[in-house]
Amino acid sequence: MNKYSCALLIMMSLIVAGCVEHTTDVNTVRETINSSGKITDSQLVELLRDNVDSPFELKLNELTEITDSQAKIMGRVFNLSLNGVTSLTDLQAE
């Protein structure tokens, strides 16, 4: 195997490993959120990390409350599902 093929193989392995690690992190974050009913700003940012510029669907139905800053961050999401949240402030609803 020449040095370029070897370098390409190593790069592809690192990319795949990084994707698996991020998926595991996201699953861990979701499990934590589902068990506690709460989310931190850093957990929310982790869930949105790969989708900052493009809206997507986010289902956080186990959440029972959110902060104003989290509502602002979630405002970038196209299809947001928060079925567990029972009340929002006017600012959060915007």
N, C-alpha and C positions, 0 to 999 in steps of 0.2 A: 504494500500500500504506500503510495507516495505521500509526501509531507502535506500536500494540500487536502487530499482525501482524509487523512488522519485528523487534520485541524477541523475540517468540516464535520466529521463524526463527533469529535469532542464538543464542538459548539452545539450541535443538535442535541447531544446528551444533556448538556447544561440547560438548554431551553426547556426540554421535556421535564427535567427535574424541577425547574422553577415553576412550571405550570402545575405540577402535582402538589408542590408545597403550598402554592397560593390557594388551590382548591381545598386542601386540608385546613388552611387557616380560615377560609370563608365558612367551611362546615363547622369548625370549632366555634366561630363567632355566632353562627346561627343557633347552635346548641345552647350556648350560654344565654343568648337573648331569649330563646324559647323557655328555658328553665327559670329565668329570673323575671321575665316580663318587662325588663328595662334594657336600655341600650346606652352606651357611652358615645360621645362624639367620635372617639378614636375607632370604636367598633363600626360605627356608621361609615366613616371614611374608608375603612378596610373593605366593607361591602361594596362601596362605590368606586374603589380605586381604579379598576380597569374600565370604568364607564363614565368618567368625569365629563367628557365632551359629548357623549351621545346618550340620550335618554333611553331608559329601558324599564322593564317591569321589576318592581321590588315588593315582595310580600313579607310583611312583618306582622302577621296577625296575632302573635302572642304578646306583642307589646301592649302595655296597659297605660303608658304615659310617655310623652315626649317633651323636650324642652324647646324653647323658642329657637335656639341655635340649631337644634336638630331639624326642626320644621323648615328652617331656611335652607339647610343642606338638602333635605328631601324635596324641596321645591324644584330641583333639577330633574327629578324622576318623572317620566311620562305617565306611567301607570303604577300608582302607589296604592297598596292595600294595607290598611291599618285597622282591621276589624275589631281588635281588642281594645283600642283606645276609645274611651267613653266620653271624653270631653276635650275640646280644643279652645284656646283663647282666640280672640278676633285676629291677633297678629299671626298666630300659627295657621289659621284657616286661609290667610292670604297666600 
